[in-house]
Amino acid sequence: MRFNVVSILFMLGAAIGVNAACRDGDDFCGDCNGTSCKVAGINYDCAAGTSCVGNGGGDGAYCGSTTGYLQGPYNCPVKT
């Protein structure tokens, strides 16, 4: 098999684009980014009664959704 620059770039792009599986049975997951949950580079609102601000929250904290919809709402780590 002959490799060229295009195939190498494709393989690198595929490897970088693969995310680890979400935990706790979440369909989609991301990290807290300020007051919202950042998933695939887009900020989504936290679900009612949850927040990314407070003890256990903060930038980089895990947040996820079990709704099956990418748009959320996302369960953030701090219960309000």
C-alpha positions in Angstrom: 0.0 0.0 0.0 1.3 3.4 -0.9 0.9 6.3 1.5 0.8 9.9 0.4 0.4 13.2 2.2 -3.4 13.2 1.8 -3.9 9.8 3.3 -1.6 10.6 6.3 -3.6 13.9 6.9 -6.9 12.0 6.7 -5.7 9.4 9.2 -4.5 12.1 11.6 -7.8 14.0 11.2 -9.8 10.9 12.0 -7.8 10.1 15.1 -8.1 13.6 16.4 -11.8 13.8 15.7 -12.7 10.7 17.8 -13.9 11.5 21.3 -13.8 9.3 24.3 -17.1 7.7 25.3 -19.3 9.7 27.7 -19.7 8.5 31.3 -22.8 7.8 33.4 -24.8 6.7 30.3 -24.8 10.2 28.8 -25.6 10.4 25.1 -23.5 13.6 24.6 -20.9 15.2 26.9 -18.6 18.1 27.2 -16.8 20.4 29.6 -18.0 23.4 31.6 -17.0 26.7 29.9 -17.8 29.6 32.1 -21.6 29.3 32.8 -22.4 26.8 30.0 -21.5 23.3 28.8 -19.2 23.3 25.7 -19.8 20.3 23.4 -18.1 19.9 20.0 -17.0 23.6 20.2 -20.5 25.0 20.9 -21.8 26.3 24.2 -25.1 24.9 25.4 -27.2 25.9 28.5 -27.1 23.9 31.7 -30.4 22.1 32.6 -32.7 23.7 35.1 -31.4 23.2 38.6 -27.8 22.7 37.5 -24.9 25.1 36.9 -21.2 25.2 36.0 -20.5 27.9 38.7 -19.8 26.9 42.2 -18.1 24.1 44.2 -17.4 21.2 41.9 -17.9 23.2 38.8 -15.6 25.5 36.9 -13.9 25.4 33.5 -13.2 21.9 32.4 -15.7 20.2 34.7 -17.7 17.3 33.1 -21.3 17.9 31.9 -23.5 15.6 29.9 -27.0 15.0 28.5 -29.2 11.9 28.4 -31.9 13.4 26.3 -30.5 12.1 23.0 -30.4 15.6 21.6 -27.2 17.4 21.0 -28.9 20.7 21.9 -29.3 19.4 25.5 -30.2 20.4 28.1 -27.0 19.4 29.8 -26.7 18.3 33.4 -23.9 20.4 34.9 -22.0 19.4 38.0 -23.3 22.0 40.5 -26.9 21.5 41.8 -28.7 24.8 42.4 
